[in-house]
Amino acid sequence: MNPDASKSMSSVSGAHFGPDRVQPAHEPAPASDAELMQAARSGDRGAFGQIVTRYQDRLFTAVLRLVGDYEDARELTQEAFTRAMISLENFRGDAQPYTWLFRIAMNLSISRLRKASRKRVFSLDAPANGRRHGGSDDQAATLVDRVSNVRSEAPEAAAERREAQQQVLAALGRLDSEYRAILVMRDVEGFDYQQMADLLDLPLGTLKSRLFRARLALRDELKGYMQKG
């Protein structure tokens, strides 16, 4: 990675994985994720550094939504990338690099939340980098939209949306870590059901039942707010 490319990682998670060199003036076409991961598995730290650069901000945002604390998210994101680099031989290519990284970060985040055993204030303000993974049915609606669309009316729509968002953040922070993770995976990160089932090592039916229970729990936490007005 060149110095400019590593600035974001330094400011977000503090990790550095690329070689200390200046890129030539004429760069070839960007390598695909699969090519970078193959090179990284062969010992090319620069290739893994490019993976870090591509996904660091998005992964940090996802972790922040899981743990609700900026410094914890920064530390956990750095640890996720470090663990991924150490265990590159475990990457078999049956999942996308981001999905693999997200699994590592999610497990670290849930472990941290269990140890902390305290509630957090969550941030869904920053948009996730990259595209949502798909899903066109109503299950793909974001947590904020599912609440704010019910109560937003012009011209106060922006203010009411902000209020709804804050209510969702608070409610999300009161859920168990497993429910919180599954809601972030589906309604924020946009993973499809099969991806989630693979990540959580659950049968598809069990995954859907757990997501349903998580949404019921969130609805119960928001019941008082939804009944206002």
C-alpha positions, 0 to 999 in steps of 0.5 A: 500500500502506498502511504495515502492508501493506508491513512484511513486504516491508521485513522480508523483502526490503527493497523498497518499491513502494507509494505513501505514503498511508493507505488509506480506512476502507472498502476495496472488494473486493480486486482480482484479480491480473489487474486489479492487473497491468493497472493496474500496466502502466498506471503504477499503482505502488500496484497493483504494490505490492499484487502485491508484498504478496501474493507477497513471502513466498512468493517469498522462501521459494522463493528461500531454498530455491534459494540456501540463504542468507537474505541472498542470498535477501532480495537476490534477492527484492528484485531480482526484484520490481524487475526485474519492475516495470521490465519490466511491459510484458513481462507478457502475461497468459499466465501467473499473476503468481506464475509470472512472478515465479518465473521472474524470481527463479529465473533470478536465483537460478541465475545467483547459484549459478553465480557463487558455485560453492559449496555451501549449507545449505538451508532447507525449514523455512518452509512456502510461502505460498499453495497448491500448484499441483496434481498428484495423482500420486506425483510431487507428494510433497514431498522431505521426505515422500519420505524421512521417510515411509520411516523414521518410526515412532512415537513417534520420528516427529517426531525421525526426520522432522527428521533426514530433513529435514536429510539432504534439505536437505544432499543438495539443496545438493549438487546442480547448480543446474538439478537443484535448481531443478527439484526445488524447482519440482515438489516444493516449489512444486508447479508442474505439468509444463506450467507447468515446461516453460513456465518452463524453455522445455523440451519436456514430454518433456525436462522430465520426463526432467530431473526424473527425472534430478534425482530420481535424483541426489537419491536417490544423494546420500541412498543412504547415509542410506536404507541405515542401520538 
